[in-house]
Amino acid sequence: MSSSSDFKVKKGLQVQGGDLNLGGGSNVGLIQVDTVSGTNTAGKSLTISGGEGTGSGAGGSILFQTADGGG
């Protein structure tokens, strides 16, 4: 791969048992679903979901956080 932008997954990327971190002061500018092609083709959805609980356990949350300002 010549650059990090060359990494693509066609279907089913899963990160199990941990976090997905971007190091080195990198920014994520955009998370998007690619544009579809063709005539009268519906756009695709992006779903973000928390983990499902079991039994009477509550489901997971989606937490949006911002960092504190610098000193």
PyRosetta script that sets phi, psi and omega in degrees:
from pyrosetta import init, pose_from_sequence

init()
pose = pose_from_sequence("MSSSSDFKVKKGLQVQGGDLNLGGGSNVGLIQVDTVSGTNTAGKSLTISGGEGTGSGAGGSILFQTADGGG")
pose.set_psi(1, 135.4)
pose.set_omega(1, -178.8)
pose.set_phi(2, -86.2)
pose.set_psi(2, -24.5)
pose.set_omega(2, 177.9)
pose.set_phi(3, -155.0)
pose.set_psi(3, 166.0)
pose.set_omega(3, -179.4)
pose.set_phi(4, -65.4)
pose.set_psi(4, -21.6)
pose.set_omega(4, -179.9)
pose.set_phi(5, -74.3)
pose.set_psi(5, -8.9)
pose.set_omega(5, 178.9)
pose.set_phi(6, -82.3)
pose.set_psi(6, -9.6)
pose.set_omega(6, -177.1)
pose.set_phi(7, -81.2)
pose.set_psi(7, 117.6)
pose.set_omega(7, 179.6)
pose.set_phi(8, -134.9)
pose.set_psi(8, 145.2)
pose.set_omega(8, 175.8)
pose.set_phi(9, -119.8)
pose.set_psi(9, 123.9)
pose.set_omega(9, -178.1)
pose.set_phi(10, -72.4)
pose.set_psi(10, -36.1)
pose.set_omega(10, -176.4)
pose.set_phi(11, -162.5)
pose.set_psi(11, 135.7)
pose.set_omega(11, 166.2)
pose.set_phi(12, 77.8)
pose.set_psi(12, 37.4)
pose.set_omega(12, 174.7)
pose.set_phi(13, -69.1)
pose.set_psi(13, 126.2)
pose.set_omega(13, 177.5)
pose.set_phi(14, -129.4)
pose.set_psi(14, 134.8)
pose.set_omega(14, 173.2)
pose.set_phi(15, -113.1)
pose.set_psi(15, 112.1)
pose.set_omega(15, -173.8)
pose.set_phi(16, -110.3)
pose.set_psi(16, 139.7)
pose.set_omega(16, 171.7)
pose.set_phi(17, 74.1)
pose.set_psi(17, 21.2)
pose.set_omega(17, 179.1)
pose.set_phi(18, -175.8)
pose.set_psi(18, -167.5)
pose.set_omega(18, -177.2)
pose.set_phi(19, -100.3)
pose.set_psi(19, 158.9)
pose.set_omega(19, 171.2)
pose.set_phi(20, -110.4)
pose.set_psi(20, 113.6)
pose.set_omega(20, -175.0)
pose.set_phi(21, -120.3)
pose.set_psi(21, 142.2)
pose.set_omega(21, 171.9)
pose.set_phi(22, -106.9)
pose.set_psi(22, 115.7)
pose.set_omega(22, -175.8)
pose.set_phi(23, -97.0)
pose.set_psi(23, 179.5)
pose.set_omega(23, 175.5)
pose.set_phi(24, 68.9)
pose.set_psi(24, 25.7)
pose.set_omega(24, 177.9)
pose.set_phi(25, 72.7)
pose.set_psi(25, 20.5)
pose.set_omega(25, -179.8)
pose.set_phi(26, -73.5)
pose.set_psi(26, 148.9)
pose.set_omega(26, 175.4)
pose.set_phi(27, -108.5)
pose.set_psi(27, 146.4)
pose.set_omega(27, 169.1)
pose.set_phi(28, -99.8)
pose.set_psi(28, 108.7)
pose.set_omega(28, -176.2)
pose.set_phi(29, -81.4)
pose.set_psi(29, -26.8)
pose.set_omega(29, -172.7)
pose.set_phi(30, -163.2)
pose.set_psi(30, 135.0)
pose.set_omega(30, 167.7)
pose.set_phi(31, -117.4)
pose.set_psi(31, 121.2)
pose.set_omega(31, -174.2)
pose.set_phi(32, -146.6)
pose.set_psi(32, 162.0)
pose.set_omega(32, 171.1)
pose.set_phi(33, -96.7)
pose.set_psi(33, 129.7)
pose.set_omega(33, -176.9)
pose.set_phi(34, -59.4)
pose.set_psi(34, 153.8)
pose.set_omega(34, 176.4)
pose.set_phi(35, -66.6)
pose.set_psi(35, 139.6)
pose.set_omega(35, 176.8)
pose.set_phi(36, -87.6)
pose.set_psi(36, 166.7)
pose.set_omega(36, 178.2)
pose.set_phi(37, -126.2)
pose.set_psi(37, 166.4)
pose.set_omega(37, -179.5)
pose.set_phi(38, 108.6)
pose.set_psi(38, -177.0)
pose.set_omega(38, -179.0)
pose.set_phi(39, -101.4)
pose.set_psi(39, 131.2)
pose.set_omega(39, 177.7)
pose.set_phi(40, 55.3)
pose.set_psi(40, 42.9)
pose.set_omega(40, 179.2)
pose.set_phi(41, -99.7)
pose.set_psi(41, 127.1)
pose.set_omega(41, 179.7)
pose.set_phi(42, -68.2)
pose.set_psi(42, 146.0)
pose.set_omega(42, 174.6)
pose.set_phi(43, -68.8)
pose.set_psi(43, 163.0)
pose.set_omega(43, -178.5)
pose.set_phi(44, -98.6)
pose.set_psi(44, 156.6)
pose.set_omega(44, -176.7)
pose.set_phi(45, -94.8)
pose.set_psi(45, 155.7)
pose.set_omega(45, 171.7)
pose.set_phi(46, -119.3)
pose.set_psi(46, 122.1)
pose.set_omega(46, -178.7)
pose.set_phi(47, -116.0)
pose.set_psi(47, 130.5)
pose.set_omega(47, 173.4)
pose.set_phi(48, -119.8)
pose.set_psi(48, 121.7)
pose.set_omega(48, -176.1)
pose.set_phi(49, -136.8)
pose.set_psi(49, 148.2)
pose.set_omega(49, 173.3)
pose.set_phi(50, -79.0)
pose.set_psi(50, 164.3)
pose.set_omega(50, 179.9)
pose.set_phi(51, -69.8)
pose.set_psi(51, 145.8)
pose.set_omega(51, -179.8)
pose.set_phi(52, -80.1)
pose.set_psi(52, 137.3)
pose.set_omega(52, 175.7)
pose.set_phi(53, -81.0)
pose.set_psi(53, 172.9)
pose.set_omega(53, 175.6)
pose.set_phi(54, -118.4)
pose.set_psi(54, 154.1)
pose.set_omega(54, 179.5)
pose.set_phi(55, 54.8)
pose.set_psi(55, -127.2)
pose.set_omega(55, 179.2)
pose.set_phi(56, -92.2)
pose.set_psi(56, 7.2)
pose.set_omega(56, 179.8)
pose.set_phi(57, -70.4)
pose.set_psi(57, 140.1)
pose.set_omega(57, 179.9)
pose.set_phi(58, -69.6)
pose.set_psi(58, 152.3)
pose.set_omega(58, 174.6)
pose.set_phi(59, -73.3)
pose.set_psi(59, 164.4)
pose.set_omega(59, 179.5)
pose.set_phi(60, -73.0)
pose.set_psi(60, 166.9)
pose.set_omega(60, -177.4)
pose.set_phi(61, -107.8)
pose.set_psi(61, 163.4)
pose.set_omega(61, 168.8)
pose.set_phi(62, -109.9)
pose.set_psi(62, 118.4)
pose.set_omega(62, -175.5)
pose.set_phi(63, -112.4)
pose.set_psi(63, 123.4)
pose.set_omega(63, 174.2)
pose.set_phi(64, -104.7)
pose.set_psi(64, 123.5)
pose.set_omega(64, -175.7)
pose.set_phi(65, -127.4)
pose.set_psi(65, 149.4)
pose.set_omega(65, 172.6)
pose.set_phi(66, -118.8)
pose.set_psi(66, 155.0)
pose.set_omega(66, -179.6)
pose.set_phi(67, -88.4)
pose.set_psi(67, 151.6)
pose.set_omega(67, 174.5)
pose.set_phi(68, -65.8)
pose.set_psi(68, 152.7)
pose.set_omega(68, 177.2)
pose.set_phi(69, -65.8)
pose.set_psi(69, 157.4)
pose.set_omega(69, 178.4)
pose.set_phi(70, -68.8)
pose.set_psi(70, 164.0)
pose.set_omega(70, -175.9)
pose.set_phi(71, -82.2)
pose.dump_pdb("model.pdb")
